[in-house]
Amino acid sequence: MGANEVAGFIAIAMSLIGFVTVWIKIGHDKGRQEEVISTLKQKTEENEMRISEIKSKTHGLELRIAEFMGEIRVKFDYIKESVVELKSKGGRRAATK
């Protein structure tokens, strides 16, 4: 076995080691990417749930605001009617004097 043959075997061994190392690295990176994708999916699902909760709360607030505005409108109408009634009574008194 000559020096050239030993150098050839070393070159082949180094190539195989490099090839295996590259495949291990690719596998490792693929595993990390899958983990990152899984984490992102989980966070997306959590955010979608939060958005749904916020929409529900917002809808509830809109309903309460609408109810409150309705109550204000009823009270305002009552006040307007009372003022009109008082004006009409005041006008009759002035006419009778």
C-alpha positions in Angstrom: 0.0 0.0 0.0 1.5 3.2 -1.1 1.2 6.7 0.1 -1.1 7.5 -2.8 -3.5 4.7 -1.8 -3.5 5.9 1.9 -4.1 9.5 0.7 -7.0 8.2 -1.5 -8.6 6.3 1.5 -8.2 9.3 3.7 -9.9 11.5 1.0 -12.7 9.0 0.6 -13.2 8.8 4.4 -13.2 12.6 4.8 -15.7 12.8 1.9 -18.0 10.3 3.7 -17.6 12.1 7.0 -18.4 15.4 5.3 -21.4 13.9 3.6 -22.8 12.3 6.8 -22.2 15.6 8.7 -24.1 17.5 6.0 -27.1 15.1 6.2 -27.1 15.3 10.0 -27.0 19.1 9.8 -29.9 19.0 7.4 -31.9 16.7 9.6 -31.2 18.8 12.6 -32.3 22.0 10.8 -35.4 20.3 9.5 -36.3 19.3 13.1 -35.8 22.9 14.3 -37.9 24.2 11.5 -40.7 21.8 12.4 -40.5 22.9 16.0 -40.6 26.6 15.0 -43.6 25.9 12.7 -45.4 24.0 15.5 -44.8 26.9 17.9 -46.0 29.4 15.4 -49.2 27.4 14.8 -49.8 27.2 18.5 -49.4 30.9 18.9 -51.6 31.6 15.9 -54.4 29.4 17.5 -54.0 31.3 20.8 -54.2 34.6 19.0 -57.3 33.5 17.1 -58.9 32.5 20.4 -58.1 35.9 21.9 -59.4 37.7 18.8 -62.6 35.7 19.1 -62.9 36.6 22.8 -62.3 40.3 22.0 -65.0 40.2 19.3 -67.4 38.7 21.7 -66.6 41.3 24.4 -66.9 44.1 21.8 -70.2 42.8 20.7 -71.4 42.7 24.3 -70.2 46.3 24.8 -72.0 47.4 21.6 -75.2 45.9 22.9 -74.8 47.6 26.3 -74.1 50.9 24.7 -77.2 50.6 22.5 -79.3 49.8 25.5 -77.8 52.8 27.4 -78.4 55.1 24.4 -82.0 53.8 24.3 -82.5 54.6 27.9 -81.0 58.1 27.4 -83.3 58.7 24.5 -86.4 57.7 26.5 -85.4 60.0 29.4 -84.6 62.8 26.9 -88.0 62.4 25.3 -89.7 62.4 28.7 -87.8 65.7 29.6 -88.9 67.2 26.2 -92.5 66.3 26.8 -92.4 67.7 30.3 -90.9 71.0 29.0 -93.6 71.2 26.3 -96.3 70.4 28.9 -94.9 73.1 31.3 -94.8 75.7 28.5 -98.4 74.9 27.5 -99.6 75.3 31.1 -97.6 78.5 31.5 -99.1 79.8 28.4 -102.7 79.1 29.6 -102.0 80.8 32.9 -100.8 83.9 31.1 -103.8 84.0 28.9 -106.3 83.6 31.9 -104.7 86.5 33.8 
